[in-house]
């Protein structure tokens, strides 16, 4: 069959959940027996998501082949349980750069290169290249931003042009918000109507409309949307706020959305199997005992608001591992500056486990170092991720190895004891201000020390049939860093009880550390959260939660 293309757009407000919608449609079509390949299109001019502030844009997700992408690719991977690649992501910056480079090579044969038609055609070229490379039956493009913005208009134009040339192979799904004003007490459909009007002005008619709201969209609202948006009422679906995002696929499936999509594209199911997903949902609903997990970071606050998106992969990895252990996690976000100002006892007491995730720069790092110290001294399960591993090493150097001025060169370039120093190949990049796409990125091999806590964690959970992709003693995990542990300090660390439980195959890079006299004190230079998925939770998070239960 020719590849089918589904465009998922959004209206009214950002943050609607287009990514979850696209991911849900992807897993539903996969469960129906089709090969799917989702792709995110972001309207900004950055070439990737690597240089953007996580408070503003959210967490940067890293693919297996090393591209720094929007967090929605993480949702796609989690839902369909597949590794995606650089082809599954595009930005307006990438598209414009490709067109300009082609113009410089005279590939347009001397014509005047313009926004229309050349930019939309480059987008379509990329979609077809993804279809060919992935051999997908469905390519699902999520258009970033909201309808009516100048920035993402070229992606809607690509949807329009592709539908003109391939009318039987293109479907447009529009996700729009129905507010519930407290003074009125009912969902209002007018914003959806306005959003769809903007779609019509762009030359695109939605085939399916999904109404996002705090509660279920009732039939009265659906009838209004159908009437004023020129769409069949059977093509209007409800997607209310649910206890967890992982319930969205089944919620949409129960309304018949998969069959509706297939019917509109002239297709029939090849299979119907959501059994594993359903069992996972049952794990969520049956979890009772609670654990209090603290995540100590510095990208939570935006003015008066706290944002979960800065650490979404970590949070989802904790949730997945908790549910698999029959636990309902109570995740508390802790600003590391609060630890510095109020003290460890005032902020960190009462937690069953502590996590220090990734971060950059010197702001708030002393609070993270104090967190590692508190967890070590009080035998609280601790998981340090990337920067969290590096700061745990600094804490150990200062308090156990008596290297009082130990630090990372990132925070103090002149420190006398650079326990964490810059990787040699990174110096030139920084000197030339080449920040984008130059870190150690993507999947790299790590050899685990047999008998170590981290080795046994992988061994235990893979033998139980969870995340069987790992073949010990070597595992592949994803990275995103410029700094590393300084091997000059390995001997003094080992002398004082630190175990280097994971190293690169050549032995030159420290990938994991742990303490043998602690219930669970582990730091990893890599990011296990990037490969944690609902049907295959990551072994380290599973073992971390197990340790929290046994505490």
N, C-alpha and C positions, 0 to 999 in steps of 0.2 A: 504494500500500500504506500502511496505517497505520504511523506511526513505531514502531520497536521500541526498547525501553529495556534497556540492559545495565548492571547494577550490579556494580562490581568492589570487593569488600571484602577486608580482610586480617586475618590472625590471628597470634597467638603473639608476634611482635616487630614494632616499627616499622622502617622502612627496608628492607622486604622487596623492594621493586621493583614495588609496585602500579602506580606511574606508568608504568614501562616496559612492564608487562603491558598496561595500558589503551592505551598508545600503539601497542603491537604489534598488538593486536586491531583497533585503528582502521585501521592501514595494511593489514592483511590483508583487512578488509571492504571498504576502498576499492579494493584490487586486485581484489576480486571483483565490482566494478562498482557499489558502493553509495555514497551520499553519507553521510559520517559527521560527527558533531560531538561531540567529547569535552568533558567538563566535570569540574572538580575541586570537591569539597565538603570544606572544612576545618572541623573542629569547634570552632575557637576563636572567641571573641567579638569579636576584632578585625574591623573592617569590610574590611580588606585586609591584605596582607603588608608594606606599606610602612614600618611603624613597628617591626618586629621585628628583633632582633639576628641578623645572618646566621650567627653562630657557633651560635646556638641553633636557628634555623629553616632555615638555608640561604639561598641566593641569592634575591633578589627579582627576579622576571621582570616585564617591562613589555610590555603588549600594544600593538598599533598604535594603539588608541583611548585609551591612557593609563591603564589600570588596573594597579596594582601587585599582582602575584599570586604564588602559590606557584610554585616552580621546575618543578613537573610540567607546567604549561602550556607551558614551553619544550620539554620532551620531546615533548608532543603536536605542537607546531608543527614540530619537527625531523623527526618521523617521517612525518606526513601532508603536510608541505610546504605548509601553508596558514596564513594569518593568522587568529588567533582574536580574540574580542572580550570585552567585559565580561560578556556573557551566558554565557561558558564558564567562569565561576568564581563560586562562592558560599561564604560562610562562615556559621557559626551566627549571628554578629553581624549579618550582613546580613538573614538570615531573621527573627530576632527583631525587628529594627528595623522591617522591613516590616510584620510583624504588628501591632506596637504602633502604628505610624503609621496603619494601616488602622483599628485600633480607635478611634483618636482622631478619625477622620473618620466614625465610625458606620457603617462598611461591613459590620460584623458584625451590624447591626440590633439592638443592645442585648443580645445574648446574652453569657454569661460566656465570655471568651476564655481558653482553656487550652492548655497544651503539647500535649496530645492532645485534639482532632484538628487544631488550627489550624496548628501548626508543620509537621507532615508535609504538610499540604495546601498550605502555602505553598511547600514544596520541590517538590512535584509541579507546582504552577502554574508555577514557574520552569523546570522541565524541559520542560513543554509549550510555554512561551513560546520557549525555545531551539529546540525542534523546528520551530515555526512560522516563526520568523525565519530559521533556517538552511536550512529545507526538507530536513532530514536524514532519511534512511531509518533511521539508527541514532543514538541519543543514548547515549553511553557515560559513565556517572557513576562516577568513582573516589571512594570514600568514604575520607576521611583517617582516620588513627588505626587502632586495632585493635579487633576485635570484643570485646565485653564491657565496653568503656568506657562510662561514663555519657554522655560528651560527644557521641559520634557515634550514640547510640541512635536519635535522631530521624530520621537518614538511613536506617537500617535499617527503621524504622517506615514511612517513605515507600515503600521498596521493597516492603514487605509489603502496604501499602494499594493501591499501584498494580497489583501482581500480582493482588490480589483483584478489582479492577474491570476489568483488562485481562489475563487469564491467558495469552492467546496472544501477547501483545506484550512480555512481560517475561522477562528471563533474568538469573539471579544467578550470578556467577563469584566463587569464593572462593580467595584466594591464601594459603597457609599454609606455615609453615616446618617442615622436617624436620631436626633437629640431628644431627650426627655426633660423638658423644662419643669422644674418642681412645681411651679405655680399653675401649670396646666394639667399635669398628671397623665399625659398621653404622648406617645411617640409622634413626632412631626416629620412628614415625608417631603415637605417642600425643599429642604436642602438636597435631597436625592434628585428631585425633579430638576433643580437648577444645575446640578452636576451633570446630569444626562444631557441637558440642553447644550452645555459646553462641549460634550462629546459629539453631539450632532453638528455643532459649528465647526468641529475639527474634521467632519466628514466620516465619523465612525459611529455606527449604531450598535449599542450593546446587544448581544444575543442573550446574555444572562445577567441579571442584577442580583447582587448579594447585599442585603441590608444588614449593616453592623449597628448594634445598639446594646444598651445595658440589659435589655430584656428581649424576649422573642417578638419578632415582627408579626403582628396578628393579620388576619385575613383582610380586615378593613383597610389597613395601611398598604397591604399588597395590592389590593384593588385600585387604590389611588395611584400607586407607582405604575401599575400596568396601564391604567387609563392615560395618564399624563406623560408617560415615557414611551408610549406606542410599543408595548411589549405584552406578550401573553402572560397571564397571571401564573401559569405553570413554570415560567422562566424567572420568577422572583423567589429568591430563597432567603432564609433568615439565618443570621450568624450572631447570636447574642453573646454577651460575656459568659464564659463558662469557668468552672473551678480551675481547670488547667487547659492549656492550649492543645494538649494531646487528645482532648475529647472532640475537637473540631472536625476531624475527618469523619468519625462515626455520626456526628450530628448532621453534617451535610449529606452523608450517605443515606441516612434514614429519611431524608426528604426527597431522595431520588435523583440527586444532582449528577451522579456518574452516568446513569442511563440517559438522562436528558442531554448531556454533552455528547455521548456516543450517537444518540439518535439524530442530533443536529448535524453531525459529521458523517452520517450514513454508515455507522459502524455497529458491530455487535460485540458483546462481551466474549472474551476468550476464556475467562475463568472468573471466579469470585472468591477471594480468600483474604479476609481481614482477621483471621483467627488469632494470629500472633499479636496483632495490634490490640485486639479485644482483650486478650489475656493480660496484656500490659495495663490496660485501663482498669481491669479488675484489681490488679495489684495496687493501683493508685487508690481506688475506692475502698479497698479493704485495709489499708494502712491505718493503724490506730495510735500506737505509742509515738510520742513526740520526742525529738531531740532538738536542742538549741545549738545551732551552728552559727558562729560569728565569722563574717568575712570582712577583713580589715583592709580597706583600700583608701584611695584618695580621689576617685572619680565619681563619687556618688552624688555630690551636691551641685545643683545648678540654681543659684539664687536661693529661694526659699524651698526648693523642691529636691527630692531625692530620686535619682534615676537608676533603675535596674539595668538598663541596656548597656552600661559601661562594662559589666561583667556577666553578660547574659550566658555565655558558654559555661562559665564556672557554676553559676546558679543552676542551670539546667542539669549539669553533670551531678551536682549534689542531690537534686530532686530525684533524678533517675536512680542513683545508687541507693538513696533512702527508700524509695518505693520497693525496690527489689529486695531490700532487707526488711520489709514490712513496717517501715518507719514513715511518719509524716514529719518532714523537716520544718522547723521554725527557723528560718534564715534571717539573721539580724545583720544589717549593714552598719559597719562601724567606720567612721572617718578616722584615719590614723592620726590626724591632728588632735582629735579628742583624747587619744591615748597619751599624747605628749603633754597636753594641757591639764588633764584631770588625773592622770596616773593609771597604772595598770589595774590595781585592785578596784578602783571605782568604775572602770569601763569593761574589764574583761572577766570579772568573776561570774561564776554561774553558768559558763558555757560548757557544753559537752565536747566541743571540738572547735578549733580555730583554723582558718585558712587565710594566708596572705598571698594574693594573686599578683599578676603582672603590674608594672608601673614604670614610670620614667622620672628622671630628675631627682633633685635633692629634697623637694618639699614633702614633708610628712614621713620621711624614711626613718627618723628616730622612733616614731610611734610604731612602725612596723618592726623595727629591731627590738623594741621593748615587748612587743607581742610575742616574738619568737622566744625571748628570754622567759617571759611569763609561762608560756606553754612548756618550755623545757623544764623549768624548776617545779612546776605544779603537775607535771606528768599528764598534761592535757593533750590529746591527739592533735597533731599539727601537720598541715600540708602546705608547703611553700612552693609556689608555681613561678618559675622563671626568676623574676626579681625577688619573689618570696624565698627562693632557695638562696640567692645571693646574700640577702639580708640576714638569713639564718646563719650563714657562714660567717658573716661579720660579727654577729652576736656571739657566736662560739669563739671566734678569735679574741674578742675583747675580754670575755668573762671566763673562758676555760683555758685559753692559751696565753692569757695575760698580755696580749698585744693591744694595749689600751687605745692606740690611735688607729686601729684597723678601720678600713673604710673601702668603699668602691671609688675608683677613679672617676666614675660618672658624677658622683657628688662632690668629691674632693680630689682634683687632679694631682695635688701635691702631697697627698697622704704618705706618711712614712711606711705604712704597711698596707700596700694595695692588695688586699686579699682577693678582691675582684678587680681585674684589669681589662683593658680593651683588647679585643682580638687583633692580632697583628695586621690582618688585611683590612681592618676597619679604619685604621688611622688615616690612610690616604683618602678614603671616602669622606671622612669628616673634615679633613683639611681642605678638601675641594668643595665642601658643602653639598655633597652628593648624598642626600638623605633618603630619597625615595627609592624603594626596591633594592636597597644595598645591604640590608642586614642578613644574618644567617637565617634563611627562610625555608619553609617546607619540611618534608620528612627526611630525617637523618637517622642512621642506625645507631643503636646503643647496646652495648654488651653488659648484661646484668651479672652481678657477682652471685654465684651459686650459694644458696643458704642464707642470703640476706633477706631482710623483711620485704624489700621491693620485689625480689625474685620470687619469693614464696607467694606474694600477692598475685602476680601474674600467673604463676603455676596453679594456684588454688582455683582461681576463677575460670581460667581456660579449661581446666579439667572438668569443671562443673558445667561446661558448655556455654559459658558467657564469653563473648568476644574471642572466638576461636581463631581469629586471624593471626594471633601472636605465636611464634615458634621460637621458644627459648633455646639458648640464653640470649639471642639477639632479638631486639624489638625495634621497630621503626616508629618514631614519634615526631610530631611537628614542632618547629622552632621559630622563634622570632626575637633575636637579641643581637647586641653588638659586644657585650661584655661577657667575661667568663671567669671561672675560678682560676686563681694564679697557682700553678703547680709548685712554685717555690715553697708554698706553705703546707703541702700535703703531709710531710713527715711530722711536723709539730701537731697538725690536726689529728692524725692517726694516733700519735702518742697520747693524746688527751681524750681519745674515745670516739672520734668521728670515723664513720665507715663510708668509704667511697664505693657505693654499691652499683653505680652505672658509669661507664666511660665509653668514649668513641672507640671503634675497632682498633685504631692505631694507638690508643691509650693516652692521647695528648689532651683530650677535652673531658672534663668532669661533667657528667650528665645527670648524676643523682647522688645525694648524700642522705645519711640516716644515722640515728643513734641507737645502739644496740641495747642500752639500759633504759629504754623508754617504751611505753605501750605502742606509740606510733608517732615518730618524729621523722618526717620525710620531706626532702626538698628535691625538686626536679628542674633542670635547666630547660627541659622541654615543656610543652603544654598538653597534658593528657586530656584536658577538657575539650580540645578540638576534635577528638576522636571518640567522645562519649556519646552514645546514642540510646534512645529508649529501649530498643530491642537488644542492644549490646552495650550496656553500661561499662564504663572503663574500670579495669581491675583495681587501680589505685584508689579511685573514689569509693568503690565497693568495700575495699579493705579499710579505708579511712572511716567510713560509717560503721563498719563492724567494730572497729576499735572504740568508737564513740559509744556504741551500745555496751561494750564490755567495761567501760571506764568505771 
